[in-house]
Every structure is written in structure tokens, then in C-alpha cells.
Amino acid sequence: MANMFEKYAADREAEQKKIEKAVSAPAEDISADDEKRTTLSLSLTVSDKKALKMMAAERETTIAAIIHEWVAEHIEEVDE
């Protein structure tokens, strides 16, 4: 009989490898500036958080980088 958690474990391992690859990317691949960073507490729905994690894994980046990208795109709208 197969372990009922094998598929979950395999999926989690694949996701972890994608995350590790994104985190260990060379510095020149990271689009963030050398600007000082701060922490932001953000309340999201479980499904929104999962969607962001999947987007980040697919793009081989971080959730912070996705949010930074969004802010950079929308700050131009405010400045106009």
C-alpha cells in the first residue's frame, strides 16, 4: 500500500526546489535595488497567499519581488 502522503511530499519537494533555485539566484538576476528594506505585515486570504506563492515559484522569484514589481508599475500612475 502506498503512503497517502507521498504525492503531497513529492509536490512539496518540487516546490521547495523551485524556491531554493530562486533564492540562490546570482545577484545580477535580482531586480531589487540596494535600497534599505523593511518588513510589512499583510493580511491575505489563504487562497491569495497560495496564488502568490505559486506565481513566485513559477517565475522563480520571491513574493517580495512580485509585490515590488507591482508597486513600481503602479507608482508611475500616482506620479502622473
Phi, psi and omega in degrees: 000133180283147177293131184291348180258002183300315181296316178300316180297318180294317178297317180295321179295318178296318179296318180297320178296320177297317180295315180298321179296318180293319182290326183268014179295148178302151185302326182291342178278347182274126186272355181287146178285176176277011180298144179300141182256157176223165180262141179233126174271129186225129179262119180236162171288158179301319182291324177294318179297317179297319179297318178296319179297319180292319177300314181297317179296317180296323180273357183054052179218195180247163175297320179301319180293322178295316179294319178300317179300315180297315180298315180300319179293320186272341178294329178297323179295323181288323182289341184283000000 
